[in-house]
Amino acid sequence: MKNFAEKDHFSCITILTFENEKFGHIIIAVNTSDYGLVYVEPQSDKIIYSLEIGDDYCKKVNWNCNLIIKKYRTVLR
């Protein structure tokens, strides 16, 4: 997030909760001038252009798993 801030891009964290899982995951939300709000998977730097309840997060980031998004919330710092 520091790199985004240094370039005057707004960024914050987004907390994901998955169906049938006891854990969550944190990604970065970035407001861009060309695509609006996008998300970045911090483990791979994969850009996610849309995020919806019911999406399979693994398909969005090319992982071999099945994590269905139950809810998500973006937390401003």
BELKADA-V532598 format. One record per residue. N is the residue number from 1. PSI is psi as a letter, one per 40 degrees, with the letter a starting at -180 (999 if undefined). BURIAL is b if it has 16 or more other ideal C-beta (glycine too) atoms within 10 Angstrom, else e. D_LAST is the distance of its C-alpha to the last C-alpha in Angstrom with 2 decimals. Layout:
# BELKADA-V532598
N:PSI:BURIAL:D_LAST
N:PSI:BURIAL:D_LAST
This chain:
# BELKADA-V532598
1:d:b:10.94
2:d:e:12.40
3:d:e:15.39
4:d:b:13.74
5:d:e:12.10
6:d:e:15.59
7:e:e:17.15
8:f:e:15.02
9:h:e:13.67
10:h:e:10.39
11:i:b:8.87
12:i:e:6.46
13:i:e:8.13
14:h:b:10.90
15:h:e:12.88
16:h:b:16.60
17:h:b:19.37
18:i:b:22.92
19:i:e:26.24
20:f:e:28.57
21:i:e:26.14
22:e:e:24.88
23:i:e:21.94
24:a:e:18.91
25:i:b:17.22
26:h:e:13.87
27:i:b:13.84
28:h:b:11.81
29:h:b:11.63
30:h:b:12.75
31:h:e:14.10
32:i:e:17.54
33:d:e:20.27
34:d:e:22.98
35:e:e:21.74
36:a:e:18.80
37:h:e:16.07
38:i:b:17.04
39:i:b:15.92
40:h:b:16.73
41:h:b:18.25
42:d:e:17.32
43:d:e:20.74
44:e:e:22.76
45:e:e:20.71
46:h:e:22.25
47:h:e:20.89
48:h:b:20.83
49:e:e:21.62
50:i:e:21.60
51:h:b:20.38
52:i:e:22.26
53:h:e:23.10
54:e:e:26.30
55:i:b:25.71
56:h:e:26.87
57:d:b:23.94
58:d:e:26.51
59:d:e:28.41
60:d:b:25.42
61:e:b:24.87
62:f:e:28.60
63:i:e:28.57
64:g:e:31.65
65:a:e:30.41
66:g:e:29.78
67:h:b:26.32
68:h:e:26.11
69:h:b:22.73
70:d:e:22.93
71:i:e:19.52
72:i:b:16.05
73:i:e:12.74
74:h:e:9.69
75:h:e:6.40
76:i:e:3.77
77:999:e:0.00
